[in-house]
């Protein structure tokens, strides 16, 4: 029996060494390689966004960017067509923002040693990678000059960095102890503002120092004077434009639109008359506030007077051709 067993074993070894087996194995491997080169991502269904920090729109081209896991979807609403940027690290993308000229997109991610990455939008390729966070990146933004990128880490990361991204260096940095939900640059690039849980903070950039010194300089921060609204969660922030460039506007999750003066003082606020407020966008003439149930309120930035409520999109499944009155698209 022992001789017979050894004979079977030797036959199996010879069979596995045979050229035909090796040929079949190589053909299977080639088929897998051919298949992977032919498979392309055509369309993404779904979105992984936890706030306004995960949505961006290029005002020049109208291109909309949003994350879906480790993929950035670039959606053209006019052509109803998607393009995609695949994060090579496979880490989940948590925040993104376009550069002012729309040529670049900056993304933040979560996971161990997360990176801040800059992408060429037209080529959909990575052009810079910055690693100075430990746990995750909560929000990112380009400066209006596109010279700097600011990135704010998760609450346990406790750091805010200002990058000269083309040089791949941190020019200014400091700690932040609160959970930050949003960031916005001032029109003249002299400061940016972070908003979060019981948190509004103004961070000041001295370009004369950051441009000349090669080492990282401490980032100067001053807290906003919140007064009786100090216990609120500030969900989004936007620095003023034009005649209101010295003001800073923000919203609270409880549904308040607030204005801070150039002295960081909470100057005035109005009620949005909504259960939850999510995001804010400011131009020279208007303030847009995104609220619950798809409601968008419109205000005058000069005095915070209410102007209008924008019509909501039609409900899914509505036959637009059969609609005869505007109100019949609302639910």
N, C-alpha and C positions, 0 to 999 in steps of 0.2 A: 504493500500500500504506500510505503514511503517513497519507493522508486517511481510509482505511478503519479504521486502528488508532485514530485520534483519535475517530472516530465511535463505535466500540465502547466506548471509555473514557467518553465523555460519556453514553452510554446507561446504563452501569453506575452512574455517579454519580447520574443522575436516578432510577434504580431504588432506590438506597439512601436517597435523600431522600424517597421516596414515603411518604404517611401510613400505608399498609397495613403496610409494614415496621416503622415505629415502633410501630404498634399491636400487632403480633405480639411485638415485643421487650418492651413494657410488660406484656403479658399473661404472658409467661414469667417476668418479674421478680416480678409479683404472686403467681404460683403458688409461687415459691420462698419468698416471705415468708409466704404462707398455710401452707405445709408446715412451716416452722420454728416457727410459733406453735402448730401442732397436735402436734408431736413432743415427747413427754415421756419422761424416764428412768423406766422402770417397775421394773427389777430389775438389780442388779449381781451378776455372777458373778466371784468372785475377790477377792483381798485383797493389798495391798502393805504388809507389815509386816516390819520387820527386828528387832523386839524388843518387850518389854512396853510401851515408850513409845508404840507405835502402836495400843494397845488400851485402851479405857476403858469402865467400867460405872458407871452412875448407881445407887447403892445404894437410892435412894428409889423410882425407877420401874422399875428393872431394864433400862433401855434400854442397849444395847451400841453403842459407836461404834468404827468402824475405817476406815482409809483405803483407797481403791482408786484410785490415781493422784491426780488433782486433785479427787476426789469423796470426801466423808465419808458413809459409810453409817451411818444410825441404824436399828438393827435391834431390833424388839420381839419377843423370843423367845416371849412368851405368845400373841401374835396371828400370829406368823410373818410379819411384814410389815416392809417396808423404807420408810424415807424418806431423802431425800438432800439434802446441802448441796454445792453446786457452787462450787469456788474460782474466783472471777472472773479471777484472774491466770493460771489454767491451770497453775500450778506444782504439782509433786508434794508432797503432804502427807506429812510425815515423823514428826510427833508430835502427840498430842492428849491432852486431859484435861478432865473435867467440873469445874464449880464444885461446892462442897460441897452446895448446894441443888439442883443439877441443872438450873438455869435457863439456864446458859451453858456453852459449849464453847470451849476455846482450842485453836488449831492452830498448828503451826510448819510451814515448808515449805523446800524446797531450790531453788537457782537464784540468779541474780544479784540482789542486794539483796532477800533473802527477808523476808517479813513474818510477824509474830505477829498472828494475827487472833482476835477474840472474836466468837462467834456466839450469837444468841438461839435456843435449841433449839426452842421452840414455834413461832416464826415462821420458823425456818431462814434467818435473815437476819443479815448482818454488822452489828455494833454498834461495833466498834473495830478499828483497824489500827495496828500499832506496827512501825516500821522502824528498827532499829539494828544489824542483823547484815549480814554481807557475802556469805557463801557458803551457809549453811544452818543450820537450827535442829535440834539433836540431841534436845532434850527440853524439855517445858514442864510447869508445874504451877501451880494456884491455891493460895494460902495458905488455911488453914482458915477465916479470916475473909472470904475472897473479896475482900479489899481489894487484894492484890498478886498479880501473876503473875511467876514466875521463868522465864526462858528461857536455855538454854545453847546456844551455837553449836557448829558443827562444830569439829574439832581445829584446822583452819587459820584458823577465825574467832577462836578464842582469847579468847572473852569470855562472861561471865555477867552478865545484866541482871536487875534487879528493877524491875517496872513498877507504878506507880499507874495502872492501866489506864483507869479512868474519867476521869482527868485527862490521859491520854495523855502521861505523862512518865516518864523513867527516874529513879528515886529513889536507886538505888545500883548500882554496877557495879564489876567487876574482871576481871582476866585469868585464864584457866585454860589451862595448857599441855597437859594430858592429854586423851585421847579420852574423853569422858563418855558413859555409856550410860543413866544414870537419875538422877532427882532426887526428893527427898521432904521435905516440910515437917514440922517438929515440931508436936505437938498445940497448944502455946501460941503458935505463930507466931514465937517468938524466934530461931529459926535454921532452916536447911534443910541437907540433906546431898546432895552429889553423889558418884556412884560411876562408876568407869571402869577403864581399863587402868592397873594399879598405882596406883590413885587412890581414896581416900576423903577427902573434905574437908568440914569443917563451916563454914558461912557464917552469920555472926551479924548480925541485923537490930536496929538501935536505932530503935524506932518513934518515940521522942521527937525524934530528929534528922530522920528521913526525912519526918515529918509537917510539921515546921516550916520546913525549909530547902527552897527552891524548886530549887536547883541539885542536880546529881547528887553524892552523897557516895561515898567509897571504901567498898567492901564488904569487911568484915573476914573473912578466911578462915584457918582453922587445919587443918592436915593431920591425919588420923587416924593413930595410931601402930600400924602394921601388923605390926611384928615380923617373924617368920619367914614371914609370908604376903605380904610386900611385893611379890613378883613375880607376883601373881595378877591375873587380869582379873575385876573385880567387875561382874557383869552386871545386878544390880538392888539397890535399897535401899529400906527402909521404916522410918520412925521409929516407936517404940513407942507404945502407947496405954494409957490407964488407969494401973494401978500400975507399968507398965513404960514410962511416958512418957519417962523419962530415958535409956532405952536406944535404940540404933539397930541394926537387923538388916539384914544383907546376905547375898548369896550369890555364890559364885565360879563361873566357867564349869567349873572342875574338879570341882564338886560338893560344896562346903562351905557350911554355914550358920553365919554368924558373928554375934557380938554385941559391940557397942562400948558401953563405959560412958559416963557423963556427962562423964568426963575424956578422952574420945576414944581411950581405950585398948582395944585388941582384947582383950576379957575372956575369951571362950571360943568354941569352935567345935565342930561335930559334922559327921560325914560323912552325906551324903544317899544314898549308895550308888546313884549314877547316873553315867552317862557325861558328861552335860552338865546344868547347871541354868540355867534361863532367867529365871524371874520369881518374885517374892515378894509376899505380901499379909499384912498383920498386923492383927489385931483385939485386943481386950482379953484374949481367952481362947485364941486360936489363931494359929499361924503356918502359912500355906499356901505350899508351895514347888513351883513348876511345873518338872518335869524332863523328860528325854528320853522318847520313846515314849508321851507322854500321861500320864505318871505324876505324881500329885500327892501329896506327903508332908505329913503333919500333925504339928506339934510344939507343945509347951507353951512359951509365951514366958517363963514364970517360971524354968524350969531347962533349957530346950532338950531336954527328954525327948521321944523319939519317941512319938507317939500312934497313928497309923494311916496306911495308904495308901488313898486314896480309890479306889473302883471306876472303871476306865477306861470311856469311852464305847464303845458297841458298834461293831464294824467296819462300814464302808460295805457296803451290800448285805445286811446281816443282817435276816432276817425276825423282828421282835420277837415277833410272835404265836406263832411256833413255838418260842421259847426256853422251856425248862422249868427250867434251872438257871442261876444267875447266872454261873458260871464259863464257860459256853458262849458268852457274848458277848465274852469276852476272846480276844485272839490274841497 
